[in-house]
C-alpha cells in the first residue's frame, strides 16, 4: 500500500482509507471502540462500532442516546473499501481486537488483552496479520502471572482465615472487568459477596449481557446496623480505599487485586494487608505468545513498557517500534477516576 493502513493523529489511531478512528482520544465522526474502559471509550463521537457482547457496558459508559452499532465477533463490515472485523481480546466483557484488511494488507490493533482464564468474557483469539499494534502495559520480563486457579485459591484462603477471625474481607478491584472476574472465580460458598455501588452498577450490565455471576448484595441496600458483611467478601473500586465508606467494615482485612502487586513494595505503598497479582492485561510471556501467533512481520508497541518490548523484539530480528498513543493505564491510574462513580 502507498500509505500505512493506520496512522497516528492528534485524535489517536486513524485509518485514512476507512475514515475512522480506533479508541479516539477526542470526539470523532466514526469511532471503533475496543472496550468500555474510560480510556478507550469516550463520549461525544457521532457514531460508534463495538462488539455485540459489550453493548450494555458501552451504553452505560457512553450514554443510552449514543449512536452505537455492534457486530458479533468475526463478522466483517466494509467501510470505504476497508474490511473491519472484531475478535475476542479476553480483557473484559465485549473487549475486542480490531482487524483491518485493505488490498491484501492486514493490520490488527489489540486494544487491551489477556490470555488468563476469565469466566466472564470470551477468551483471547489469535489473529494473523502483517502489522500488529499491541498494548504493552506489563511489558517487562518480571511480570509473569500465576494461574487463575492458584490466584483464586490464595484469595479464598485469605477470605476463610478472615472469616474465622470474625473479620470482613475487603478487596479493591476495578469496577469494570476485574470485579466481575473475582466474584465469578472465588468460592462463593465461603460467604456472601457485597458490592460497592460502582461495582454493582457494572455487575448489573454483566448480568444483562447473560454472564452468570453469584448473588451479590449492594452495601447501600443492606441494613448497616446488622453488619451482614462480617465474614463476607466486599468488592470495591480502588478509589474507595481508606475512605469513610470503607471504615464501616472494621474489623476488616483489606487487599488489592492488581498486576502491580507483582512488584515487591507496591502493597506497602498501597497500605493494605494483602496484595494479589490479578491482572486483566497480558504478562510478558503472554505478550510474546500473542506476537508470535499473529505472524506479524512488523510490531508496534503502545503504552506501558513499549520501549522495552520493542527493543527486545528488534533484538529477536523483528521490525518493531513504538506508537505513542495516549491510552491510560487503568491498572494504576486512569480508571481510578472513572470508578469513583458510586
ChimeraX attribute file (.defattr): number of C-alpha atoms within 10 A of each C-alpha:
attribute: neighborCount
match mode: 1-to-1
recipient: residues
	/A:1	8
	/A:2	4
	/A:3	8
	/A:4	13
	/A:5	20
	/A:6	22
	/A:7	13
	/A:8	13
	/A:9	13
	/A:10	11
	/A:11	16
	/A:12	19
	/A:13	22
	/A:14	22
	/A:15	17
	/A:16	15
	/A:17	15
	/A:18	19
	/A:19	13
	/A:20	22
	/A:21	27
	/A:22	24
	/A:23	29
	/A:24	28
	/A:25	21
	/A:26	15
	/A:27	16
	/A:28	21
	/A:29	13
	/A:30	19
	/A:31	27
	/A:32	26
	/A:33	27
	/A:34	29
	/A:35	26
	/A:36	26
	/A:37	25
	/A:38	22
	/A:39	18
	/A:40	20
	/A:41	24
	/A:42	20
	/A:43	18
	/A:44	16
	/A:45	19
	/A:46	13
	/A:47	16
	/A:48	25
	/A:49	20
	/A:50	27
	/A:51	29
	/A:52	19
	/A:53	23
	/A:54	23
	/A:55	23
	/A:56	22
	/A:57	24
	/A:58	29
	/A:59	16
	/A:60	14
	/A:61	18
	/A:62	20
	/A:63	14
	/A:64	11
	/A:65	7
	/A:66	17
	/A:67	15
	/A:68	21
	/A:69	13
	/A:70	17
	/A:71	17
	/A:72	15
	/A:73	19
	/A:74	14
	/A:75	12
	/A:76	16
	/A:77	13
	/A:78	13
	/A:79	12
	/A:80	11
	/A:81	12
	/A:82	22
	/A:83	17
	/A:84	20
	/A:85	22
	/A:86	30
	/A:87	25
	/A:88	26
	/A:89	27
	/A:90	27
	/A:91	29
	/A:92	27
	/A:93	31
	/A:94	29
	/A:95	32
	/A:96	32
	/A:97	29
	/A:98	25
	/A:99	22
	/A:100	25
	/A:101	19
	/A:102	17
	/A:103	10
	/A:104	8
	/A:105	14
	/A:106	19
	/A:107	24
	/A:108	26
	/A:109	22
	/A:110	24
	/A:111	23
	/A:112	25
	/A:113	29
	/A:114	20
	/A:115	20
	/A:116	21
	/A:117	17
	/A:118	23
	/A:119	17
	/A:120	25
	/A:121	22
	/A:122	20
	/A:123	21
	/A:124	22
	/A:125	17
	/A:126	18
	/A:127	21
	/A:128	18
	/A:129	21
	/A:130	16
	/A:131	25
	/A:132	25
	/A:133	24
	/A:134	25
	/A:135	26
	/A:136	26
	/A:137	26
	/A:138	24
	/A:139	26
	/A:140	18
	/A:141	11
	/A:142	12
	/A:143	20
	/A:144	16
	/A:145	20
	/A:146	13
	/A:147	12
	/A:148	15
	/A:149	12
	/A:150	11
	/A:151	18
	/A:152	18
	/A:153	15
	/A:154	13
	/A:155	23
	/A:156	19
	/A:157	13
	/A:158	16
	/A:159	26
	/A:160	21
	/A:161	15
	/A:162	21
	/A:163	20
	/A:164	10
	/A:165	13
	/A:166	14
	/A:167	22
	/A:168	25
	/A:169	28
	/A:170	27
	/A:171	25
	/A:172	23
	/A:173	28
	/A:174	27
	/A:175	28
	/A:176	26
	/A:177	24
	/A:178	24
	/A:179	23
	/A:180	29
	/A:181	21
	/A:182	23
	/A:183	22
	/A:184	18
	/A:185	22
	/A:186	20
	/A:187	18
	/A:188	17
	/A:189	9
	/A:190	15
	/A:191	15
	/A:192	18
	/A:193	23
	/A:194	26
	/A:195	24
	/A:196	22
	/A:197	22
	/A:198	21
	/A:199	26
	/A:200	23
	/A:201	18
	/A:202	20
	/A:203	23
	/A:204	16
	/A:205	20
	/A:206	24
	/A:207	14
	/A:208	14
	/A:209	17
	/A:210	11
	/A:211	17
	/A:212	13
	/A:213	19
	/A:214	14
	/A:215	11
	/A:216	18
	/A:217	17
	/A:218	17
	/A:219	21
	/A:220	12
	/A:221	10
	/A:222	13
	/A:223	9
	/A:224	12
	/A:225	6
	/A:226	8
	/A:227	14
	/A:228	16
	/A:229	23
	/A:230	21
	/A:231	23
	/A:232	23
	/A:233	30
	/A:234	26
	/A:235	32
	/A:236	28
	/A:237	28
	/A:238	26
	/A:239	19
	/A:240	20
	/A:241	20
	/A:242	13
	/A:243	10
	/A:244	8
	/A:245	11
	/A:246	16
	/A:247	12
	/A:248	12
	/A:249	19
	/A:250	14
	/A:251	14
	/A:252	23
	/A:253	20
	/A:254	26
	/A:255	23
	/A:256	28
	/A:257	23
	/A:258	23
	/A:259	23
	/A:260	20
	/A:261	20
	/A:262	18
	/A:263	12
	/A:264	10
	/A:265	11
	/A:266	15
	/A:267	19
	/A:268	12
	/A:269	8
	/A:270	16
	/A:271	15
	/A:272	18
	/A:273	13
	/A:274	17
	/A:275	25
	/A:276	19
	/A:277	18
	/A:278	24
	/A:279	23
	/A:280	24
	/A:281	25
	/A:282	27
	/A:283	26
	/A:284	19
	/A:285	17
	/A:286	20
	/A:287	22
	/A:288	15
	/A:289	14
	/A:290	23
	/A:291	23
	/A:292	13
	/A:293	13
	/A:294	19
	/A:295	16
	/A:296	21
	/A:297	15
	/A:298	18
	/A:299	26
	/A:300	22
	/A:301	25
	/A:302	24
	/A:303	20
	/A:304	18
	/A:305	16
	/A:306	23
	/A:307	20
	/A:308	16
	/A:309	29
	/A:310	22
	/A:311	15
	/A:312	15
	/A:313	20
	/A:314	14
	/A:315	11
	/A:316	10
	/A:317	9
	/A:318	15
	/A:319	16
	/A:320	23
	/A:321	20
	/A:322	19
	/A:323	19
	/A:324	16
	/A:325	19
	/A:326	17
	/A:327	20
	/A:328	17
	/A:329	15
	/A:330	18
	/A:331	20
	/A:332	13
	/A:333	12
	/A:334	15
	/A:335	21
	/A:336	20
	/A:337	13
	/A:338	19
	/A:339	23
	/A:340	16
	/A:341	14
	/A:342	14
